[in-house]
Amino acid sequence: MLSPPRRRRTVAVLAYDGMSPFETGIVTEVFGLPRPELDVPWYDLTVCAERPGPLRVVGGATLDTRHGLDALASAETVIVPGVSDVRGGSSPALVAALRRAHARGARVVSICSGAFALAAAGLLDGRRATTHWQYADLLRRRFPRVRVDPDVLYIDDGDVLTSAGSAAGLDLCLHLVRRDHGPSIANAVARRLVVPPHREGGQAQFIEAPMPPDVDDDRITGSMTWALANLRDEITVETLARHAHMSTRTYLRHFARCTGTSPIRWLIHQRVQASLPLLERTSTPIEEIARTVGFASPVTYRSHFTRAMRTSPSAYRRAFADVQGVGR
């Protein structure tokens, strides 16, 4: 007797006039390409538009779809990769489709400015949500009932998920695969895309992600995630080893195998990277920045910063001041 076919999950992504194809391309790469080598029921992807037909895409290209909002509302996962105007309103038809999808139990997802459409539909009311950092204040002003968190890559609130800027949408899409199929399948997809297999949603938008460890060793991954969330604190190898439930010697050996570097070198790199947005976008004194990212003294911070960036923190800040308006 033949076994019943395994169910394929349906995914619908919204296309709109004037869009950049990048965010839609992310969704297509993760959910639209067949992956028979993974031996799991993959996704059925549909590209939808408010009005089926040709849509203009950035760069002079045209995308043509025959699927409308009914197809969007009937999918199990609905993805809004952006909106055409973050200061304009979403159409009543799109708002209704998103509400219908959510009411019937669909998973509703936004990438970058797509959070504005979800907010317009009321799906983010009372929820913690994120968007690209440059839109966070506007999202907060336009939709005061949304608890906007501008610092993270993505937020999983169960049936409603939001991500930061465009590339963070890839992290969220891989997170969805991880939820549906487990880490091994998600990591296999990441390898085919040649991207890090796992960046935590709580990773700060501005902090450069570490080279991912061997994700088969969750103990090392967990200790690194903890360290990124506690950079301000004093962190020793012994502390990291305790969080990984290893002896110090074993932890050093496993960490080097997974990352190709030592815990202290990795930690210094993360602290320097964490200081960059503070230099670029605030007038916070150098001494306070040093404390904020966990250096014992400004002298130590300047030394490590200069070694890593080939310039001083003050010179780095001056280079960005004209662009970002810091210190004016």
Beta strands, then each sheet from edge to edge (+ up, - down):
strand 1: 9-15
strand 2: 43-49
strand 3: 53-57
strand 4: 61-65
strand 5: 77-80
strand 6: 107-110
strand 7: 128-129
strand 8: 147-148
strand 9: 154-156
strand 10: 160-163
sheet 1: 2+ 1+ 5+ 6+ 10+ 9-
sheet 2: 3+ 4-
sheet 3: 7+ 8+
end
